[in-house]
Amino acid sequence: MCILRYHRVVTQEEAANEPGALLNSTGYLLARLGMESRRVWGQMLGEHGLTPHQFGVLMTLAQLKAASQQQLSRAVGVDPRNAVPIVDSLQQRGLIERRVDPADRRRHAITLTRAGQVQIKQLGQAGNELEDWFLASLTDEERAGLHATLRKLFTAVTQAAR
């Protein structure tokens, strides 16, 4: 039996060759699965011609409907100066548009275009398919338990970092 990966197939034998001490480490497993998840997620984004930061901007706009460039840079976690080329590239592709902010005419509000909304739907579908593939060996109950545990850890770690 083989585990299909994006552009690579790993046999069960290769997967079984992980050192036992590492497989007994929860931290190692989290890091290794995170690495694999980022790899296939990044490849999926690449197939859509996007970077993780561009994806973050689109997802933020899908939720907020409109945002300033500073709001987007904070939400995505990039320096405001580095947000300019991200926003410019998405605008050049017709996925977002800048409009004068009605609340403050000195600023621009950035919104999704119709093409950007379509892109969000496609990304959502591709992300769901990728997640289904990644978690295929888990039952629905195990998936729900894993998600609840990860949310609990995420909340604890992000609150501790503040």
Buried (B, 14 or more C-beta within 10 A) or exposed (E): EEBEEBEEEEEEEEEEEEEEEEEEEEEBEEEBEEEBEEEBBBEBBEEEEBEEBBBBBBBBBBEBEBBBBEBBBBBBEBEEEEBEEBBEBBBEBEBBBBEEBEEEEEBBBBBBBEEBBEBBEEBEEBBEEBEEEBBEEEEEEEBEEEEEEEEEEEEEEEEEEE
